[in-house]
Amino acid sequence: MTGPDAACHELLLRLAGRLPDELLWRMRDWLADGGREVLGATVPRELLRHRVGLTDDERGLLEAAVGSTHPLLDAVLPASAPHEPPAAFRPGDRTVDTPALAVLAVVRSHPGCVELRQCWRGSQRVVLVLGAERPWELAGTLQRLLRAHGDRTPCVEVLPPHGEPPAYHQAAIIGSAPLWRSAALVGA
């Protein structure tokens, strides 16, 4: 990934499960709406408020997203490895409801998407999309769609199709049920 939007999207992915859902969905919505200036003021402050430390790689993403001269960068806590809070995911009853059908319609037509999965963390729906061009925009669109269907704090994770996802996302993938796979993957 290159560019500040891509770096910010990847950082927000890595912060899933480490920052509150209420905050994370708003940050993703701001990013999707071109609000990197707001994120530049918010992300470092919220990392400090919630005492979330960053690894060197995550700090690099933060610098790419908000600029390397941000006044709060030096105050963000360092971490040798990301703290991965325990999260239990389950596939649910595998019913494809109206919100899931709406998400599916958008994902199937979005360029670069290869798979859609869904799981539950307690009573919270978590949507996982593998692959997408401009993933921050897709995440914002899907969050708005889920909010229109009554989800107060939508959890939408748009992951790259390759590479090792963070532990939070690995657990979500393992605990999820597939809703759709691209035809190219079905034949593979």
C-alpha positions in Angstrom: 0.0 0.0 0.0 1.2 3.5 -0.7 -0.2 6.9 0.0 -1.5 8.5 3.2 -5.1 7.1 2.7 -3.8 3.5 2.3 -1.5 3.9 5.3 -4.3 5.2 7.4 -6.6 2.4 6.3 -3.9 -0.2 7.2 -3.3 1.5 10.6 -7.0 1.5 11.4 -7.2 -2.2 10.5 -4.4 -2.9 12.9 -6.2 -1.0 15.6 -9.3 -3.2 15.4 -10.0 -4.7 18.8 -7.6 -2.3 20.4 -9.7 0.9 20.1 -13.5 1.0 20.8 -15.8 0.1 18.0 -17.6 3.4 18.4 -14.4 5.3 17.7 -13.0 3.0 15.0 -16.1 3.1 12.7 -16.1 6.9 12.9 -12.5 7.2 12.0 -13.0 4.9 9.0 -16.0 7.0 8.0 -13.9 10.1 8.1 -11.2 8.5 6.0 -13.7 7.3 3.4 -15.1 10.8 3.2 -11.7 12.4 2.7 -11.3 13.6 6.3 -7.6 12.9 6.9 -7.2 16.3 8.5 -9.7 15.3 11.2 -8.0 11.9 11.5 -4.6 13.7 11.9 -6.0 15.5 14.9 -7.9 12.5 16.3 -5.8 9.4 15.9 -2.8 10.3 18.0 -5.0 11.8 20.7 -7.1 8.7 20.9 -4.1 6.4 21.0 -2.9 8.4 24.0 -6.4 8.5 25.6 -6.8 4.7 25.3 -3.1 4.0 26.1 -2.6 2.0 22.9 1.1 1.5 22.0 2.3 1.2 18.5 5.0 -1.1 17.0 7.7 0.5 14.8 5.7 -0.6 11.7 2.5 0.9 13.0 4.3 4.1 13.9 5.5 4.3 10.3 1.9 4.0 9.1 0.8 6.7 11.6 3.5 9.0 10.3 2.5 8.3 6.7 -1.1 9.0 7.6 -0.8 12.1 9.7 2.7 13.5 8.8 6.0 12.9 10.5 6.0 16.4 12.2 2.7 15.9 14.1 3.2 17.4 17.6 1.8 14.3 19.4 3.8 11.6 17.6 6.5 11.5 20.3 3.9 11.1 23.0 2.4 7.9 21.4 3.4 4.9 23.4 5.9 2.4 21.9 5.1 -1.3 21.8 7.4 -4.2 20.9 4.4 -6.2 19.7 0.8 -5.2 19.4 -1.4 -6.0 22.3 -4.0 -8.4 21.0 -7.0 -8.4 23.3 -8.9 -11.7 23.4 -11.9 -11.7 21.1 -14.3 -14.6 20.6 -15.9 -14.8 17.1 -18.7 -17.1 16.0 -20.3 -17.6 12.6 -23.9 -17.1 14.0 -26.8 -19.1 12.8 -25.6 -18.6 9.1 -28.9 -16.8 8.2 -28.3 -14.3 5.5 -30.5 -11.4 6.6 -31.3 -8.1 4.7 -28.2 -6.2 5.9 -25.9 -9.1 4.8 -27.7 -9.2 1.4 -27.2 -5.4 1.0 -23.5 -5.8 1.9 -23.2 -8.7 -0.6 -24.7 -6.6 -3.4 -22.1 -3.9 -2.9 -19.1 -6.2 -2.4 -19.8 -8.3 -5.5 -19.8 -5.2 -7.7 -16.7 -3.5 -6.1 -13.5 -4.0 -8.0 -10.8 -6.3 -6.5 -13.0 -8.0 -3.9 -12.4 -11.7 -3.7 -14.3 -12.9 -0.6 -17.0 -11.8 1.9 -17.3 -13.3 5.3 -19.4 -12.6 8.4 -19.1 -13.4 12.1 -20.4 -12.1 15.4 -18.4 -10.9 18.4 -21.0 -11.1 21.1 -24.0 -9.3 19.7 -21.9 -7.2 17.2 -21.9 -8.2 13.5 -18.4 -8.2 12.0 -18.1 -8.1 8.2 -14.8 -9.2 6.6 -14.0 -8.4 3.0 -10.8 -9.7 1.4 -9.4 -7.6 -1.3 -10.7 -4.3 -2.8 -9.5 -1.4 -4.7 -9.6 1.7 -2.5 -10.5 -0.4 0.6 -11.1 2.7 2.8 -13.9 3.8 0.5 -15.5 0.3 0.5 -15.3 0.2 4.3 -17.0 3.5 4.6 -19.8 2.5 2.1 -20.4 -0.7 3.9 -20.5 1.0 7.3 -23.0 3.5 6.1 -25.2 0.7 4.7 -25.1 -1.3 8.0 -26.0 1.9 9.9 -29.0 2.4 7.6 -30.0 -1.1 8.7 -29.8 -0.2 12.4 -26.2 -1.2 13.3 -25.1 1.6 15.7 -21.4 0.7 15.5 -20.7 -1.2 12.3 -17.6 -3.3 12.2 -16.3 -3.6 8.7 -12.8 -5.0 8.1 -11.5 -4.7 4.5 -8.3 -6.7 4.4 -5.8 -7.2 1.6 -6.3 -10.5 -0.2 -2.8 -11.7 0.6 -0.4 -11.5 3.5 -0.7 -12.4 7.2 -3.6 -10.6 8.9 -3.3 -9.4 12.5 -4.3 -11.9 15.2 -7.7 -10.1 15.7 -8.5 -10.7 12.0 -7.2 -14.2 12.0 -9.5 -15.1 14.8 -12.4 -13.3 13.0 -11.7 -15.2 9.8 -11.6 -18.6 11.7 -14.8 -17.8 13.5 -16.7 -16.5 10.4 -18.9 -18.0 7.8 -18.4 -17.3 4.1 -21.1 -15.3 2.3 -19.5 -15.0 -1.1 -16.3 -15.9 -3.0 -15.3 -14.5 -6.4 -15.7 -16.9 -9.3 -11.9 -16.8 -9.9 -11.4 -18.2 -6.4 -14.2 -20.8 -6.6 -12.4 -22.5 -9.5 -9.0 -22.3 -7.8 
